[in-house]
């Protein structure tokens, strides 16, 4: 008999749909994959070379739970330089991927009965972990009419004396929405006034197409109450390397390191060395990837908006679009299934990201322009069949 808490644990639907799409491919069906949030680029060569050098140099053993000291120093210098905040190695915990920072910090800070406000539609692991821990998940609606941001008034209305944490994600998965400087200023004022933590998921901070990335950590009074989540999976096409890190106050970093000792011991040493190279080495490959993502974004958005029954905002960041399909008269999950099984396009129902995702689909444009054009033809056929 499983523990009762397992009933509260969610999943990430992208991997479920990917498995179904792969099964259809095995049966001979041609599938265009727009479901998975993974860059289709190779990890830059200099990073791979550094990892090989590290392996041959003996970086194959346990390291400190918080990360290798030299690597934490490089990561801290990167964050201090990039975000303009005063942090050092003692504020860094290196983990295998970004998700452990979500799990560890929520576990360290949130008790049963506490409330955590999180974006909806949003990355499904937020709600999953909140529920798993016995806290109360309070959804904060990201509205299309607000460019998939939220109103500060709406946030303020959800704050109570039980609010322990707010989760932010900008640029955002699944919508590509980006919070503005004014948004961050207003959110920071509320966080300080009501004394709650902010988990700032900034994993897409370098995949931004308009303006500059804004971090809540730079606002007055926020450095001591912010956990900044960053990593290498998206910007450097390193999803399979499993490398992420958190930036947080020292006392919390010590507790998160303790959790890591209990769960994974440490992050692979050679992977950490490669991650340091990502920050100090050439950035041309990362910039070229973002430029290509911008071209794909425009191709996909323009193509979707040309299809009767579908409208799509132009996202400012990440590599997803979140088109509105409500005019087709289908539930999002039904549209996901028909699009995959009848038209060979793997996408995700908006409801995979929360209840406010009804009426939407998420397409990842981490695929070639040729495949995006093929997908658009098929989506047009799908939409025509439903009108």
RODO-2510 file (C-alpha; in nm, 4 decimals, decimal comma):
residues 387
     n   res          X          Y          Z
     1     x     0,0000     0,0000     0,0000
     2     x     0,1433     0,3372    -0,1046
     3     x     0,1665     0,6296     0,1333
     4     x    -0,1352     0,8619     0,1150
     5     x     0,0864     1,1529     0,0134
     6     x     0,1494     0,9858    -0,3243
     7     x    -0,2118     1,0643    -0,4175
     8     x    -0,1165     1,4318    -0,4085
     9     x     0,1837     1,4009    -0,6385
    10     x     0,1369     1,5221    -0,9946
    11     x     0,3502     1,4722    -1,3041
    12     x     0,4816     1,6521    -1,6111
    13     x     0,2503     1,5757    -1,9019
    14     x     0,5118     1,6582    -2,1649
    15     x     0,6844     1,3269    -2,0965
    16     x     0,3539     1,1378    -2,1126
    17     x     0,2693     1,2865    -2,4513
    18     x     0,6253     1,2287    -2,5721
    19     x     0,5933     0,8596    -2,4863
    20     x     0,2613     0,8363    -2,6732
    21     x     0,4099     1,0168    -2,9734
    22     x     0,7090     0,7811    -2,9776
    23     x     0,4735     0,4826    -2,9680
    24     x     0,2842     0,6174    -3,2708
    25     x     0,6145     0,6681    -3,4522
    26     x     0,7050     0,3071    -3,3792
    27     x     0,3816     0,2114    -3,5544
    28     x     0,4907     0,4068    -3,8621
    29     x     0,3142     0,7393    -3,8117
    30     x     0,5025     1,0598    -3,8945
    31     x     0,4961     1,2909    -3,5904
    32     x     0,6091     1,6521    -3,5583
    33     x     0,7298     1,6986    -3,2014
    34     x     0,6221     2,0302    -3,0524
    35     x     0,5488     1,8918    -2,7061
    36     x     0,8792     1,8726    -2,5215
    37     x     1,0544     2,1703    -2,3630
    38     x     1,4033     2,0824    -2,4769
    39     x     1,6315     2,2763    -2,7140
    40     x     1,6975     2,0760    -3,0299
    41     x     2,0545     2,2072    -3,0440
    42     x     2,3689     2,0237    -2,9382
    43     x     2,5563     2,1329    -2,6283
    44     x     2,8324     2,3763    -2,7397
    45     x     3,1596     2,2016    -2,8184
    46     x     3,3691     2,3918    -2,5646
    47     x     3,1418     2,2661    -2,2846
    48     x     3,1634     1,9059    -2,4028
    49     x     3,5412     1,9312    -2,4337
    50     x     3,5677     2,0671    -2,0806
    51     x     3,3581     1,7787    -1,9464
    52     x     3,5809     1,5236    -2,1206
    53     x     3,8883     1,6962    -1,9806
    54     x     3,7310     1,6860    -1,6332
    55     x     3,6514     1,3156    -1,6634
    56     x     4,0058     1,2380    -1,7653
    57     x     4,1345     1,4656    -1,4903
    58     x     3,9668     1,2650    -1,2151
    59     x     3,6406     1,4544    -1,1602
    60     x     3,4548     1,1271    -1,1149
    61     x     3,4196     1,1221    -0,7370
    62     x     3,1883     1,2626    -0,4716
    63     x     3,2004     1,6352    -0,4133
    64     x     3,0556     1,8601    -0,1415
    65     x     2,6757     1,8540    -0,1221
    66     x     2,6489     2,2244    -0,2091
    67     x     2,8812     2,1932    -0,5075
    68     x     3,2514     2,2156    -0,5846
    69     x     3,3970     2,5324    -0,4262
    70     x     3,5551     2,6596    -0,7498
    71     x     3,2316     2,6005    -0,9395
    72     x     3,0202     2,7777    -0,6778
    73     x     3,2577     3,0718    -0,7073
    74     x     3,2135     3,0865    -1,0859
    75     x     2,8357     3,0583    -1,0563
    76     x     2,8239     3,3318    -0,7900
    77     x     3,0404     3,5638    -1,0003
    78     x     2,8126     3,5042    -1,2983
    79     x     2,4975     3,5834    -1,1007
    80     x     2,6525     3,8865    -0,9303
    81     x     2,7622     4,0225    -1,2674
    82     x     2,4502     3,9313    -1,4631
    83     x     2,1826     4,0295    -1,2076
    84     x     2,3805     4,3010    -1,0339
    85     x     2,3369     4,1572    -0,6852
    86     x     2,5825     4,0956    -0,4036
    87     x     2,6130     3,7202    -0,3665
    88     x     2,9057     3,4856    -0,3102
    89     x     2,9789     3,1122    -0,3233
    90     x     2,8155     3,0663     0,0160
    91     x     2,4803     3,1605    -0,1415
    92     x     2,5029     2,8937    -0,4139
    93     x     2,3788     2,5355    -0,4064
    94     x     2,4475     2,3288    -0,7186
    95     x     2,1895     2,0587    -0,7913
    96     x     2,1147     1,7972    -1,0615
    97     x     1,8715     2,0029    -1,2724
    98     x     1,6385     2,2859    -1,1767
    99     x     1,3607     2,0820    -1,0145
   100     x     1,5557     1,9976    -0,6957
   101     x     1,5651     2,3676    -0,6075
   102     x     1,1838     2,3749    -0,6299
   103     x     1,1534     2,0635    -0,4139
   104     x     1,4270     2,1429    -0,1632
   105     x     1,3303     2,5040    -0,0941
   106     x     0,9604     2,4284    -0,0610
   107     x     1,0458     2,1391     0,1706
   108     x     1,2754     2,3572     0,3799
   109     x     1,0364     2,6513     0,4131
   110     x     0,6740     2,5388     0,3818
   111     x     0,4774     2,3590     0,6523
   112     x     0,1467     2,1779     0,6185
   113     x    -0,1303     2,4356     0,6047
   114     x     0,0925     2,7139     0,4729
   115     x    -0,0168     2,8785     0,1480
   116     x     0,1961     2,9102    -0,1648
   117     x     0,0842     3,1318    -0,4522
   118     x     0,1919     3,0019    -0,7906
   119     x     0,1334     3,0951    -1,1573
   120     x    -0,1483     2,9178    -1,3402
   121     x    -0,1111     2,8169    -1,6178
   122     x     0,2400     2,7349    -1,5054
   123     x     0,5066     2,4692    -1,4774
   124     x     0,3113     2,1752    -1,3286
   125     x     0,5789     2,0740    -1,0777
   126     x     0,5076     2,3852    -0,8697
   127     x     0,1542     2,2765    -0,7849
   128     x     0,2575     1,9122    -0,7559
   129     x     0,5214     1,9745    -0,4881
   130     x     0,3046     2,2219    -0,2951
   131     x     0,0270     1,9636    -0,2736
   132     x     0,2693     1,6813    -0,1935
   133     x     0,3978     1,8715     0,1079
   134     x     0,0458     1,9246     0,2421
   135     x     0,0491     2,2997     0,1850
   136     x    -0,2319     2,4877     0,0097
   137     x    -0,1677     2,5738    -0,3544
   138     x    -0,3184     2,9149    -0,4413
   139     x    -0,3375     2,9679    -0,8191
   140     x    -0,2568     3,3098    -0,9626
   141     x    -0,4188     3,3403    -1,3041
   142     x    -0,2020     3,4444    -1,5980
   143     x    -0,4478     3,6064    -1,8359
   144     x    -0,4167     3,6376    -2,2125
   145     x    -0,5726     3,9845    -2,1959
   146     x    -0,2813     4,0841    -1,9716
   147     x    -0,0180     3,9340    -2,2057
   148     x    -0,0082     3,6270    -1,9780
   149     x     0,1022     3,8297    -1,6811
   150     x    -0,1087     3,8959    -1,3731
   151     x    -0,2427     4,2068    -1,2076
   152     x    -0,0836     4,3168    -0,8846
   153     x    -0,4373     4,3645    -0,7474
   154     x    -0,5114     3,9994    -0,8188
   155     x    -0,1934     3,8955    -0,6395
   156     x    -0,2727     4,1168    -0,3410
   157     x    -0,6188     3,9603    -0,3136
   158     x    -0,4631     3,6138    -0,2767
   159     x    -0,2237     3,7052     0,0024
   160     x    -0,3298     3,5961     0,3508
   161     x    -0,1684     3,5574     0,6908
   162     x    -0,0845     3,2007     0,5849
   163     x     0,1052     3,3007     0,2695
   164     x     0,4580     3,1610     0,2980
   165     x     0,5829     3,1871    -0,0571
   166     x     0,5128     3,3268    -0,4031
   167     x     0,6520     3,1455    -0,7072
   168     x     0,7453     3,3596    -1,0073
   169     x     0,8546     3,2340    -1,3486
   170     x     0,9725     3,4908    -1,6029
   171     x     1,0169     3,4314    -1,8928
   172     x     0,7369     3,1872    -1,8399
   173     x     0,6511     2,8292    -1,9269
   174     x     0,4035     2,7615    -2,0937
   175     x     0,3059     3,1049    -2,2278
   176     x     0,6336     3,2833    -2,2989
   177     x     0,5064     3,5763    -2,0914
   178     x     0,7536     3,8153    -1,9284
   179     x     0,7093     4,0259    -1,6157
   180     x     0,7993     4,3936    -1,6503
   181     x     1,0148     4,6147    -1,4288
   182     x     0,7003     4,7763    -1,2888
   183     x     0,5571     4,4307    -1,2129
   184     x     0,8700     4,3378    -1,0182
   185     x     0,8672     4,6633    -0,8226
   186     x     0,5061     4,6122    -0,7151
   187     x     0,5554     4,2428    -0,6298
   188     x     0,8603     4,3273    -0,4196
   189     x     0,6625     4,5826    -0,2198
   190     x     0,3994     4,3205    -0,1412
   191     x     0,6607     4,0587    -0,0457
   192     x     0,8319     4,2950     0,1969
   193     x     0,5029     4,4246     0,3387
   194     x     0,3586     4,0771     0,3992
   195     x     0,6918     3,9079     0,4775
   196     x     0,6825     3,6085     0,2428
   197     x     0,9460     3,4275     0,0387
   198     x     0,9725     3,4447    -0,3397
   199     x     1,0983     3,1535    -0,5478
   200     x     1,2067     3,3156    -0,8746
   201     x     1,2370     3,0555    -1,1487
   202     x     1,4632     3,2320    -1,4001
   203     x     1,5687     2,9294    -1,6033
   204     x     1,4751     3,1103    -1,9291
   205     x     1,6445     3,4388    -1,8383
   206     x     1,8705     3,4363    -2,1457
   207     x     1,5965     3,3382    -2,3915
   208     x     1,4290     3,6751    -2,4210
   209     x     1,3387     3,8685    -2,7336
   210     x     1,2240     4,2121    -2,6181
   211     x     1,3721     4,4355    -2,3516
   212     x     1,5877     4,2904    -2,0769
   213     x     1,5376     4,0281    -1,8121
   214     x     1,4083     4,1644    -1,4814
   215     x     1,4895     3,9814    -1,1581
   216     x     1,2936     4,0291    -0,8352
   217     x     1,6194     3,9732    -0,6460
   218     x     1,7449     4,3220    -0,7380
   219     x     1,4605     4,5049    -0,5621
   220     x     1,5067     4,6594    -0,2155
   221     x     1,4546     4,4112     0,0649
   222     x     1,4326     4,1106    -0,1685
   223     x     1,7770     3,9524    -0,1642
   224     x     1,7180     3,8167     0,1858
   225     x     1,3788     3,6662     0,0939
   226     x     1,4403     3,5383    -0,2599
   227     x     1,5462     3,1990    -0,3931
   228     x     1,6719     3,2447    -0,7485
   229     x     1,6572     2,9294    -0,9608
   230     x     1,8801     2,9135    -1,2672
   231     x     2,0616     2,6483    -1,4656
   232     x     2,2101     2,5293    -1,7899
   233     x     1,9409     2,3135    -1,9503
   234     x     1,7802     2,5781    -2,1700
   235     x     2,0442     2,8414    -2,2506
   236     x     2,3232     2,5923    -2,3182
   237     x     2,1161     2,2973    -2,4463
   238     x     2,2244     2,0820    -2,1522
   239     x     1,8979     1,9141    -2,0505
   240     x     2,0516     1,5673    -2,0204
   241     x     2,3473     1,6899    -1,8171
   242     x     2,1159     1,7600    -1,5203
   243     x     2,2715     2,0772    -1,3886
   244     x     2,1020     2,3622    -1,2079
   245     x     2,1598     2,5815    -0,9063
   246     x     1,9889     2,8020    -0,6538
   247     x     2,0939     3,1372    -0,5127
   248     x     1,9632     3,2046    -0,1632
   249     x     2,0468     3,3372     0,1843
   250     x     2,3279     3,1474     0,3549
   251     x     2,1157     2,9941     0,6311
   252     x     1,8738     2,8497     0,3756
   253     x     2,1609     2,7322     0,1536
   254     x     2,2907     2,5267     0,4454
   255     x     1,9515     2,3576     0,4903
   256     x     1,9118     2,2954     0,1166
   257     x     2,2584     2,1380     0,1132
   258     x     2,1470     1,9135     0,3985
   259     x     1,8440     1,8044     0,1964
   260     x     2,0707     1,7303    -0,0979
   261     x     2,2915     1,5160     0,1256
   262     x     1,9831     1,3139     0,2149
   263     x     1,8510     1,2835    -0,1428
   264     x     2,1320     1,2755    -0,4004
   265     x     2,4554     1,3292    -0,2025
   266     x     2,5886     1,5717    -0,4633
   267     x     2,5790     1,6772    -0,8273
   268     x     2,8137     1,4995    -1,0687
   269     x     3,1537     1,6671    -1,0450
   270     x     3,2467     1,6635    -1,4143
   271     x     2,9050     1,8129    -1,5006
   272     x     2,9735     2,1010    -1,2634
   273     x     3,3081     2,1698    -1,4292
   274     x     3,1347     2,1787    -1,7656
   275     x     2,8766     2,4188    -1,6228
   276     x     3,1467     2,6583    -1,5102
   277     x     3,2897     2,6533    -1,8620
   278     x     2,9448     2,7436    -1,9969
   279     x     2,9544     3,0707    -1,8032
   280     x     3,3161     3,1712    -1,8664
   281     x     3,3591     3,0375    -2,2207
   282     x     3,2373     3,1666    -2,5591
   283     x     2,8700     3,2656    -2,5781
   284     x     2,8265     3,2692    -2,9564
   285     x     2,6440     2,9336    -2,9721
   286     x     2,3920     3,0410    -2,7076
   287     x     2,3275     3,3708    -2,8854
   288     x     2,2842     3,1947    -3,2206
   289     x     2,0334     2,9561    -3,0644
   290     x     1,8255     3,2440    -2,9285
   291     x     1,8338     3,4166    -3,2675
   292     x     1,7043     3,1000    -3,4329
   293     x     1,4350     3,0655    -3,1672
   294     x     1,3206     3,4201    -3,2471
   295     x     1,2860     3,3311    -3,6167
   296     x     1,0912     3,0165    -3,5298
   297     x     0,8685     3,2098    -3,2913
   298     x     0,7723     3,4535    -3,5636
   299     x     0,7132     3,1747    -3,8151
   300     x     0,4892     2,9831    -3,5752
   301     x     0,2952     3,2816    -3,4406
   302     x     0,2286     3,4241    -3,7862
   303     x     0,1253     3,0821    -3,9135
   304     x    -0,1130     3,0146    -3,6252
   305     x    -0,2756     3,3552    -3,6549
   306     x    -0,3459     3,2835    -4,0219
   307     x    -0,5598     2,9805    -3,9271
   308     x    -0,9325     3,0422    -3,8772
   309     x    -1,0364     2,9613    -3,5222
   310     x    -0,6908     3,0098    -3,3666
   311     x    -0,5305     3,3226    -3,2221
   312     x    -0,1835     3,3471    -3,0714
   313     x     0,0035     3,6164    -2,8816
   314     x     0,3690     3,6744    -2,9715
   315     x     0,5670     3,5640    -2,6638
   316     x     0,8525     3,7773    -2,5353
   317     x     1,0639     3,4908    -2,4009
   318     x     1,1249     3,1157    -2,3602
   319     x     1,0490     2,8903    -2,6617
   320     x     0,6762     2,8254    -2,6348
   321     x     0,3581     2,9675    -2,7808
   322     x     0,0204     2,9344    -2,6121
   323     x    -0,2478     2,9734    -2,8809
   324     x    -0,6145     3,0210    -2,7980
   325     x    -0,8229     2,7452    -2,9597
   326     x    -1,1498     2,8084    -2,7746
   327     x    -1,3258     2,9090    -3,0987
   328     x    -1,2870     2,5504    -3,2214
   329     x    -1,5261     2,4330    -2,9508
   330     x    -1,3009     2,1592    -2,8118
   331     x    -1,1669     2,0991    -2,4650
   332     x    -0,7890     2,1387    -2,4587
   333     x    -0,7211     1,7730    -2,3762
   334     x    -0,9473     1,6571    -2,6584
   335     x    -0,7671     1,8882    -2,8993
   336     x    -0,4299     1,7539    -2,7832
   337     x    -0,5423     1,3954    -2,8502
   338     x    -0,6968     1,4599    -3,1917
   339     x    -0,4046     1,6686    -3,3077
   340     x    -0,1600     1,3920    -3,2195
   341     x    -0,3521     1,0837    -3,3249
   342     x    -0,5276     1,2181    -3,6364
   343     x    -0,2867     1,4845    -3,7629
   344     x     0,0573     1,3811    -3,6326
   345     x     0,1407     1,6915    -3,4285
   346     x     0,2455     1,6428    -3,0671
   347     x     0,1427     1,9387    -2,8500
   348     x     0,0220     1,9814    -2,4929
   349     x    -0,3219     2,0746    -2,3642
   350     x    -0,3184     2,4035    -2,1791
   351     x    -0,4758     2,2247    -1,8835
   352     x    -0,1503     2,0303    -1,8415
   353     x    -0,0346     2,3552    -1,6827
   354     x    -0,3367     2,4193    -1,4628
   355     x    -0,7075     2,4884    -1,4765
   356     x    -0,6652     2,8322    -1,6324
   357     x    -0,5059     2,6680    -1,9360
   358     x    -0,8421     2,5485    -2,0659
   359     x    -0,9011     2,6670    -2,4212
   360     x    -0,5297     2,6712    -2,5081
   361     x    -0,2562     2,4464    -2,6445
   362     x     0,1165     2,4753    -2,5849
   363     x     0,3540     2,4344    -2,8765
   364     x     0,7291     2,4247    -2,8198
   365     x     0,9203     2,5687    -3,1140
   366     x     1,2314     2,3705    -3,0263
   367     x     1,2157     2,2124    -3,3696
   368     x     1,3344     2,3078    -3,7173
   369     x     1,1617     2,5692    -3,9306
   370     x     1,0869     2,2987    -4,1871
   371     x     0,9084     2,0897    -3,9246
   372     x     0,7236     2,3954    -3,7920
   373     x     0,5917     2,4612    -4,1433
   374     x     0,4810     2,0985    -4,1684
   375     x     0,3109     2,1276    -3,8300
   376     x     0,1306     2,4463    -3,9349
   377     x    -0,0148     2,2715    -4,2406
   378     x    -0,1412     1,9922    -4,0179
   379     x    -0,2800     2,2292    -3,7540
   380     x    -0,4662     2,4128    -4,0300
   381     x    -0,6159     2,0815    -4,1403
   382     x    -0,7103     2,0025    -3,7812
   383     x    -0,8782     2,3414    -3,7325
   384     x    -1,0694     2,3081    -4,0613
   385     x    -1,1985     1,9674    -3,9549
   386     x    -1,3470     2,1162    -3,6366
   387     x    -1,5267     2,4119    -3,7925
***
